[in-house]
């Protein structure tokens, strides 16, 4: 009974988040949609938790909560910022993990009817995005007006396309339709999307068709070509943010993202091993409640990072990991390794290339996005992590269904 209730309300929440947290997020101009969605998701998880006889909760979820509580007390102890800033940043940073673990713990399942509805909604939303994209070809400002930023447009295309693929039968036609749906994101002109598109095409058209992946010469060669293609389409961003950071060929007073990348290693060394704490560097709260660390490192005069204008402080993700130190970086990497290992283990019990492929795409999405955007902690990241939780739940459910008949037999 409780599982059917979870399935029904999760589906409604998923549609609501896709509609108001992705497609219409900037059009309606309400910045707290993802917080409302997070609250409803947490309430739904609470109903699930208290309905289980033993209050069963995922151990990795408990570990994650424990880690965040440690960093909360650590930040308060070292005084990384004012208390309200520390609490605000902790809620923002933990939100994507809540999105994933709450969904994964509840193990929701969408029935055939719900998948058909979601697929139809995705096609309608895609058509709207297509019209916006075609309009942007004539007037580039259309995307900024309706979607807020080209990156948001690209993320909306990715969200709609991934949901469609999840609801499909993963036939060769479905794969081609997915690539076609995804292709309109190229209109955004974002190098990150070009990289994601190349990666997704490779996974969908090649990786998903391999019966059993082996590390032989053929597959290694093909993977190297795929990586080379991804690096090629994203070469400008890689050169700008990484090569120039190492060679110091950019005027720091002109490039905020460069400054974030250039300063993060120093913070990691100065605040070894746990970092500078919540709301101290590279996050929204560190700008809204202006962190003293910017003056400490002499970067408070950089355009886009000053006390009076801090819009570019949270414009990327990886440098903000300096808040959590070397330990935090290791934990962040461990999170993605945990997801991939879980997906592979479930897949081995009940092979499902569609779900495994989507997991790989989502991991790649966040790895790429983290270079020049804080997507992981935004409304876009929240929705895609909900989808990731759903995918992993589906893999686990199918794995369990495969085990039960064997035990019975």
MOWOCOR-V581042 format. One record per helix or strand of 3 or more residues. SS is the DSSP state (A for helix, B for strand). FROM is the first residue (numbers start at 1). TO is the last residue. Records with the same first field share a line. If there is no record, write none. Layout:
SS=FROM-TO + FROM-TO
//
This chain:
A=2-23 + 25-28 + 33-51 + 59-78 + 83-106 + 112-138 + 141-147 + 150-167 + 172-188 + 191-205 + 207-209 + 217-233 + 235-247 + 256-270 + 284-288 + 293-296 + 318-349 + 353-369 + 375-377 + 379-408
//
